[in-house]
Amino acid sequence: MACLPALAGTSSAPASANSRNQQDRPDHHRGPSSRTITTTGLRPGQIKHVWLIILENKSYDSTFTGLNQNSYLWKTLPAQGALLKDYYGTGHYSQDNYTSLVSGQSPSYDLQEDCDVANTDLGTNSNIITAHTGRWGGRTDNFGQLLSPAGANAPDGKNGCTYPKHVATLFNQFDAAGVSWKGYAQDLWNHPGREDGLGGAPGTRANDPTHNPKNMTPTAADKAAGITSFTGAQPDDQYVAKHFPFPWFHSIIGDDNTGKDALTTPAGGGTDTDAQHIANLDDPSHGLLTDLKKPANQVPAFNWITPNNCSDAHDATCKGNNLSGLFDDKGNPDYSKPLNTPPKNHTGGLYASDLWLRYYIPLIERSAAFKDGGLIDITFDEANPPFHNMSFSNATDSTPVAKAARKNELYRYRNPSAKDFKRGYRSYPAGTFPKAGPMAKNYLKADLAGQTINGRRVNWEPTGPNSTLATDAKGNQLFPGPGNNGYITRPPSCEQDGALVNADKSNCVAGAKNTGADYGYSGTKTIKANATSGSSTVAASVTVADQGRAVTGAGIPAGSFVGPVTNSGPNMVAQASDPVSNGSFTLVNSAGKTVKTTGVVTSVNLSATGVPGHLAAGQTPLSTFGARTATPGGGITGSVLISPLIKPGTVSTTAYNHYSWLRTMEDIFQVSNGRGTGALTAGTVSGGLDGDGHLGFAAQRGLTPFGTDVFTNARPSRHHHHR
């Protein structure tokens, strides 16, 4: 067995709780023994290779019902393996989920906002909590979590984005355990100077979060170099650093901007940010397709894959190539064509992610590595409601696609009735707010947190020290929690919407006084629209969440509002600027009765959303969630796993989340048996926080990893070993 490396920059420490088994630690390419791993039901070495593919921003009801016609993901792939119907994200919007997945750290505000201000350090090692703050493994114990020195919910840009060196990750655990790994990102390094920091960090190599943080707003020099965005896609480079976890940890990139002083050193030498560990997905020398052609024992044991902002279903229309040119007329991939074949269209969303999966999944499945104990894991970072505009179809509209999908939904959504509309068109006295409207009720359920503790499903997750769920004396939410008020319309004082009156970032503190004015919205937005004179239907890019907005403009009769919405697609858009869906709404009055245009309509003005406080009637959308409803999680996304160890067509309804996933990976590769686990500020790399190899909130006592409901073809031995 190869000698495993010692941790760089750490001192020796007492052995972890499982160090007595180190001499028996199985190499990840060695055959299985009879001992099972915790409650996964797996024997050591049964899973030798994992490919994690992480997609973006879709709820279970958007993805696994047929609502968006992404048949490869919602039909073909689950038939090959297991569908996890109750898999949850841990927050909104994106980046906080990625860091939770690999470190067990809970969301903090800058990461919830996708590090959109500047890439600065998120505290130091001294900010890691070293004392238990409640019952170990309970909801309130923040042991091992990093406390933002700026304070919970400090204004965006004040927390920082990159964790200090003693916040260990799964990849540090792999290093110490001698497990090979690689992170692939589509389009990585396509545009010089855009993501040239260590590990794919935004900016140039000169940018490091400690000494030379990268501002996320492109400068004049950036624009002159053709860089239009560091947080979104651009035509020649659809990679975004916020979806790639590696550059956001000093434990991986080190402190001196060379990568050589990272927390750990890979078993094969080099650094955690060299070409053997961080690669462009399609690099001809180090990319995925090249690696898949190798013998199984030369393929990394763990493979992280981040498709670009088009292929991961994030962008509704793709700024660049969506791979549509690589498929024949029957929808089959043509592997004889070069990857840069021009696309047939620029449609994004789940259409684009289906193309990516149709192209790459068969190649993984054909590889020698997959056939030798392989596991493909396709999941999403967080859930969007199915009626949000990054989905092609609304769950509530009358299109045939929506009607067909309803039988597969986890939650039932419906269009509001005229009675519901009447309730929406009310002014509310200062300090009083409506309850959640009919559209909100099931989405609130779908967007909660969830996991399984000691075999029992719970509807919570540990929120951590930086994302509290405090309320004022009236019960109104002061902080958005891990859910970050994602994709909902409601009036908490810290929603930090520019349209809020007297609700700037300084109001996001405990004990803030809330008045009706705090929740008053002002202003309108103008959008393109199309309708002939005398029509009750207006074509426009709207979603169900726009229902109840006041509508004004040429050709619009006074007292008009957005009624029932239809939003179907996808269109095979020719240009990235083209609309991807066909949206329209029925024009109604305050009684919910249909009204007709008085002239040709080319644009409309929509009132801003929100509880109106003292504002005029008619500005309360029917999807309002109310001020007293917490948003504690990232919602149900669903997940698909494929492996020879899983019976095709398996369905699991056990509640899992990103912390469960991390615990599963730690157990599969038995990282607790790693060597060189020097003491950190809290815990160790190999021993984790609990002595059993679990980091952050993956160390919750009783947290259930993926079990025999998932690995249904593992044929475990009778004697399970439970940690």
N, C-alpha and C positions, 0 to 999 in steps of 0.2 A: 504494500500500500504506500502511495506517495506520501512524503512528509508534508503536513499541512502548515501553512504559513502562520506566523505569529501576527497579532494585530500591530499595525503601525501606530506608534504614538500612544500606546496604553501600557500600563504596568501589569505585572502578574497579579493574580487574584485567586482566592480560594476556588476550587473546582465547583462547577455547577452541580445541581441536584442529580443530574444524570451522568456525571463524569465517570461513575463506576462502570458504565456500559461502553465507554469509549473504545476499549479494545475490541468490542463486538460490533462497532459501528459498520454497517454495510456500505460498501462503495455503491454509488448510484448506478453502476453498470453490472454489479454483482447480482446473481440470481436471488430470488426471494427466500427468506427463512420462514419458519412457522409462526413467528411472533407477529401479531397484528399491531397496527399503529393506532393508538387511542381508539376512538369510535368510528374511524373511517371504514373499518373492516378490511383494510388493505394490509398485506404483508410487506415488510421492507424490500424495496427493489422491484415490486410489481409495476409501479409507474417509474419509468426511467427518463421519459421526455415529456415536457409540457409546453404547449404553445398557447399563450394567452393572447387573445385578440380582443381589444377593447374598443367598443363603438360608442356613439354619442347621443345623449339627449332624447331617448325614446322610452315611453312607458310600455308596460306589458300590453295594454289595450291598444296602443298604436302599432305594436310590432307583431304580436303572436295571435292575431285575430283575423287577419286578411284585410283589415281596414286600409292598409297601404299597398296591398297587392305584392308584397315582397315575399314571394312564394318560396324562394330557396331557403331563407332563414326560418320562416314560420311553418313550413311544411316539410321540406326535404331534409334539413339537418336534424330536427328533433326526431324524425323517423330513424335516423342513424344512431341516436344516442339518448341522452336524457334532457328533458325540458324542466328547468327549475322555475315553477310558476310564481314562487314567492321569494324571489331574490331582490334585495333592496340596495339602492345606493345609500350613502351615508350623509349626503348633503347636496346643496346647490351652490355654485352653478357647475363647475367642471373640476378645476384644479384641486380643490379640496378632496375630491373623491380619489384622484390619482395618488395623492400623498397618503391618504388613509389606507389605500390598498397595500402599499409597500412598507408602511411604517407603523400603522395602528394609531397614528396621531389624529386627533379630532380636528374638525374645521376651525380655522381662524379667519378673520374678516378679509384680509388681503387675498388669501387663497380662495375664499368664497367668491371674491370679485375677479378671480383669474389673474391676479397680479397685473392689473391694468394700469398702474401708476409707474412703479419702478421696482426693479429687482434688488431689494436691499435685504440685509440679514434679518431673520426672525429671531431676535434674541441671541443669547450665548448659552454655553453649557450651564452657567449658573442659574439660568431661568428654568431649568428642568426641575419638576417637582419631585422631591426625594422623600417626602413623607406621605403616608397613607392618609387620605382625607375622608375616609369613610370605610365601610366594610369592604375588605379586599374582594374585588370581583363584582361589587355592587354598582348601582347606578351613579353613585356620587364619588367614587374613588378615582382621583386624578393622578395617582402615583405613576411617574414616568412620563407624564404629559409635559409638553413645553408650554409655559405660561408666557403669553406675550407681554413684554415689559411696557408696551403702550397701553395695556389694559383691554379688557373685553370690549369688543365693538368700538375700538377707537376708529376715527375717520379713515376711510379708504386711503391707503398709502402710508399709514403710520405703523402698521404691525410688522411688515416685512414679509418676504416670501421664501427665503432659503434657510433651512434648518441648520443649527450648529452641529459640529462633528459628532457629539455624543448621542444624537438622535439616530440610532442605527436603523438600517433597512433590511429587508429580506435579502438583498444582494450582498450586504456585509455578512449576513448569516451564511449565505452560500459560499462566500470566500473562505470563511473559517471552517466550514464543513467539507471543503474540497469539492463542491458542486459547481460544475461549469454552467455559465449563463451568458446570455447576450440580449441586448435591447435593440430592436430594429424600428426605424421610423421611416415611413414613406415620405419622400421629398427632402429628407434631411440634407442640409448643406447644398441645396439646389441654387441658392442665391448668395454669393459671397457677402459676408458682413451681417447677415440677417440672423443666423443661429450658429455662429462660430465659437461661442463660449464653450467651456468644458462640458461635455455630455450633451451638447445641443442647446445650451443656454442662449437666450436672446442676445443679439449684438455681436461684437467681435471678440476675439480671444482676449483683447485688453480689458473687456468688461468682466469684472467679477463683483459679486454683491457686497463684499467687505470694503474694497478700496476704490472701485470704479463702477458703481451700479449703473445698469442700463435703464434709461428712461424709456418707457414704452410708447411714448408719443414720438413718431418719426421726426427727426430734425431736418433742417434744410439740406444738410449733407447727406442724411439718409435718403431723402427724396431724390436728390441728385444722383444717388447711386442706384435708383430704381426700387427702393424699399418703401412700400406704401403702408405696411402694417406689420407689427410684431406680435399681435394677438389674434389676427385673422388671416385668412388665406389671401394670396395674390396670384395672378395668372401663371407665373413661372415657378411658384413655390407655395404649395398648399399645406406645408408643415406649420404647426404652431407648437411652441415650446410648452404651453400650459397643459398639453395632452401627453407629455413625455416626462415621467417622474424623475429621471436620473439627475438632471442638473440642479435640482432644488434641495439637495442634501450635501452639506460639507462632508458627511461621512463617505460620500462617493467621489466628489470632486476635490476634496481636500481644502486646505486653507491658503496655500501659497500660489494658487493658480497654475500649478503644473500637473496636478493629479497624482503626484508621487507621494504626497503625505496624506492620502485618504485614510480613513479609519482602518481599512483592511486591504490586504493584497491578494489578488486572485491566485488560485492554486497553481496555475501554469505560469505565473510571473506576469510582468507588465503592470498595468494600472486598470482601474475600473472604468476609465474613459478612453482606453486605446481602441484600435480598430477591431480587436478580438471581442470587445464587449459592447461597443456602441457603433452602430452601422446604419447606413442608408439601406432601407429595405431591399432595394433593387441594385445595390452596388455589385458590379460584375465579379469582384474579388471576395468581398466579405458579406454580401447580401444573403437573404433567405434562400433564394432559389439555388445559389451556389452551395450553401451549406446542406440543403436537403439532398443533394446528389452524393454526399459523402457517406461512408459506412456509418452505421448507427453509433458506434463508440467514438466517432469524431464529431458528432452533432451535439451542440450544447444541451445539457439536461433541462434547462429552463430557458424559454424563449418568450420575451415580451415583444408584442407587435402592436405598434400604433399606426394605423392607416392615416392618411392625410385628412384634412378638414372636409374634403369631398367624399372620399371613400368610407369615412366613418359615420356617414349619415348626418353630419352636423349641418352642412350648408344645403339649403333647399335648392339653390342653383350653384353649380360648380364654377369657380373662377378659372380652373384649368381642366385638365384631362380627367374624365370619370371612367376611363377604360372601355367605354362603349364601342370603340373601334376594334376591340380585340375579340369580338363575338360575331359568329355567323348569323344568318337569318333565322336559324332555329334556336338561337340563344345559347349555343355551345361555345366555349372558349377556343380560340384558334391560337395554339401555342407557337405556330410558325411565324406569327407576326411580331415585330419588335414592340416593346412596351410603350414606345413613344408614338405609336400609330395614332393619327388624329382621331378624336372622338366623333361619334355620330351625332351627339347632342350634349347638352350641358346640364341635364337633369341631375339633381343631387338627392338628398334625403335617403330613405330606405331603398329606393331604386338603385342609387349609386353603391350603397353598401352591399346590396345583393350581387351586383356585378363583381365587386372586389372579392366577395366570398366565393362566388362561382368560379373565379379564376384561380385563387390561391388554395382553397381548402382541398380540392382534389390532388394538388401537388404535394401537400403535406401528407395526405392519406396514402399516397403511393410511395412515400419515402420508406427506406429501411428503418429509420429511427421511429416512425410512428408505429410500424408493425412490431417493433421491439419495445412494448410497454409504453405506448404513446397515449397522450391525453390532449385533446383540443378543447379549449374553453373559450366560448364566445360570450361576452357580456357587455353591459353598458355602464357608463359612469353614473348616470342619474336618469330619472324619469321625467318626461314632459307630458302634460295632459294631451290626450288624443285630439283635442280641439285647438291646440296651439298651432300657430302658423308655420311651424317647421314640419308639421305633418301635412299630408296631402288631403286627407279627408277628415271631416268632423264626425265624431261618433254620434252626433244627434241629428244630422241632416237626413234628407229623404232620398239620397242617391242609392242606387242598387247596391253599391259597394258597402256603404254604411249599414244598410239593412242586413246584408248577408253576414257582416262581421259581428252583429250584436249577439248572436248565439254563443260566440267565443269570448266575449268580454268578461273580465273579472268583476267589473262594476257597471252599473246601468246608468247611462246618461240620457237626459231628455231635454227637448226644447221647452223653454218656459211657456206657460199658457197666458192668455190675456189677463187672467186673474193675477198671475205672477207679475205681469207687467205693471198692473195698477199699483201693486205694492212697491215696485221699484221707483215709481215716479212720485216720491214723497220727499219733502224736506225734513231733516231731522234736527231737533233742537240741539244746541251746543251740549256736548258731553254724552249724547245718546247716539247709538249706532244700531243698524239693523243686524239681524242674525244672518247666517250664511244663506244665500239664495239657493234655489233648486239646482242650478248647475254646479254649485260648489260642493254640495254635500258628499257626493261619491268621490269627487276628486280629492277632497280632504282625506278620505279614507285611503285612496290610492297613493297619496303622497306622504303617508306617515313613515315612521321608522319601523323596523322589525328585525328580530333575530330569535334564536332559540337558546334558552338558558336552562340547563339541567333537564333537557327533554321537553320543556314547556315553551310554547310560542309566547313571546312578549311583543308589545307594540311600542317599544322604546329602544333607544340605543344610548350609551353614555355620551352626553353632550360635550364633555370636556370643559376646561377652564376658560376658553376664549370665546365661547358662543353660548352665553347663558340664555335662559328663557324667563327673565324677570318680568314682572308686571307691576303696574302702578296700583294705587289704592282702589281704583275702580275695576281692576282686572284687565286693563288694556295691555297688550303686549308692548314692552319697551324694546326688546331685542328680538331679532328674527330667528335665533337659534340656528342649528345646522341647515334647516330648510331655507334660510335666507330670504323668506317671502318669495321664493322662486315661482314665477309664472302664475301669480295670483294677483287679484286686485283687492286690496284692503288698506285700511288707513292707519297703521301703527306709526308712531312719531318717528321711528328710525328707518322708515322705508327709503328715505333719502332720494326721493324723486324730485327732480328740479321743479316740477309743477306744484309741489306742496307749498302752501302758504305758511310762513313762520315755522317750517319744519326742517331747518337745515341740519347739518351733521352734528352741531353742538347740542341738539336736543336728544341725541341718542345716548342718554345717561340715565342711570337708575334714579327714580324720583322726579323725573321731568314732569312738569305740569302740563296736562293735556286739556286743551279747550277745543271747542268746535272749530275755531279758526285753524288749529293745528292740522285739521284734516280737510280743509277746504281746498279744492283743486280749481285752478283757473286756466284759461287758454283753450285753444282748439288745435286740431291738426288737420291739414288739407291733404286729401289723397285723390288720385286719379279715379274717375268713375265713368260709367257709360250707361245712358238710358235714353230712350226716345220719349217724346211727349206723350202723356197719358199712360205711362207704364207704372206698375207697382213694384217692379223688380229692377234693382240697380246693380250693375256689375261693378265690383270693386274688390280690392284685396282686404278682406275683413275675416274675422274668425268669430266663433261663438262668444268669445270673451268681449266682443264689441257690442253685443246686444244691449239695448237700453241707452246707447249714446244718443244725444240730440244731434240731428242732422240739419244743416242749413246749406244754402248755396243757390245758384241760378237754377231754376226749374224745380226747386224743392218747396213744397207748400209749408207754411208756418206750422209749428207744432209737430214736426215729424221726428221719428226716432228709428233706430236700427231695430228691425224685427227679426224673425227667423233667418238664420244664415245658412247658406250652402257653400261648401268649399271643397271641391273635388279635384282630382288629378291622379297621377302626375301628367303634366304635359311634357312631351319630348322637346324641350326648349332648345332652340338653335344657338342662342347667345346667352351668356351668363346674366345679362341684364333683363332677360325675358321673364315674365311671370311663370311660375312652375305649376300653379293651380288656377282653376276657374272659380273665382269667388263671386258671390252675389248675396244680396240681402233683400228682404221684403220691407217696403216702406210702410210704417204704421204710425198711428197717432197715440196719444197717451192712454187710450182705452184699449190699445192692442188691435184696433180695426185697421184694415188695409186702406192706404191712401194712394193717390196717383200723382205723378209728376205733372207740373204745369208747363213744362218746356223741355227742350233737349238738355241733358245733363252731361257735362264733361269732367266735373270734379265736384267734390262735396267737402264740407267742413264738419268734422266730428268733434263733439265736446270731449274734454279730457275725462278720464274715468276716475272713480273714487267716491267715497261718501261725501256728499256736498256740504255738510255742516250748515252754514247760513246761506249757501248758494241757492240759486233758483231750482225749482223742481225739474226733474227730467234728466239729472246728471248722475244717477245711481245705476250702475250696470247690474243686471240681474245675477251676475256671477260673483258679486261681492262676497267676501269671506268673513267679514266682520273683524272687529279689532281685538277680539279676545280668543282667537284660535291660534294655537302655536303651530309652527312648522318645524317639527323636530327631526325630519329625515330627508332622504333623497328620493323616496317613492319606489314603487315596485317596477323593476325593469324587466325581470325575467332573465334567464341565462340558458345557454345550450352547451352541454358537454358531450364529447364523442370520444370513445375509447373502446378497445377490445374488452375492457373490464366493465363495460356498461351494456346492458341488454338494449337493443334497438327499441325505441318507442317507450322508454321509461319516462314516467312523469312523477315529479316530486312536488309536494305542497308544503314541505318543511320550510320555515322562515329562515333564510340565510341573508347575510349582507357582506360588505367588503371586509369587515373584521373576521367573519367566518371564513371567507376565502383565504385571507392571510394565514389564519391558524391552520387551515387545510394544507397549504403549501409548506408551511414550517414542519408539519407532521409528516407529510409525504416524504420529504427529503431529510427528515430526522436531524434538523439543524442543531438540536440540543446536544448532540453528540460531537459537535465541532470542537476543535482544539484552539488554543491561543485566545481563550475568551477572557481577556483582561477586563478589569472592573471599569465601568462607565460611571457617569454621574448618578444614574439609576439603572441597576441591573447590569447585565453583560450582553455581549452579542449573541453567543450561542445559548446561554441559559435564559435569555430574555429577562422579563420582569418576574416571572414565576418559577424560574429554575427549570422549566420544561420547554424553553425555547420560544416563548411567545412574546411579541413586542406590542407595546401600546395597548390599545383596547382589544387586541387579539388575545390578551392575557386575562380577560374577564373570567372569573371562576365559573365553570359550568358552561361556557360558551361552546356551542355545538359546531364542529366542523362538518363538512360534507360527509355523509355517512352511508350506511348500507342501502338507504333509499335512493342514492345516486349510483354508487358502485355496485350495481346489482348482479354483475357477472364476475365478481372477484373471488368467489368461493373461499371465504375466510376459514381459518381453522376454528376449532371449538373454543379455544382459550384466548380470549381477547385480553390485551394488556391496556388497562385504563390508567391514564395519568391523572 
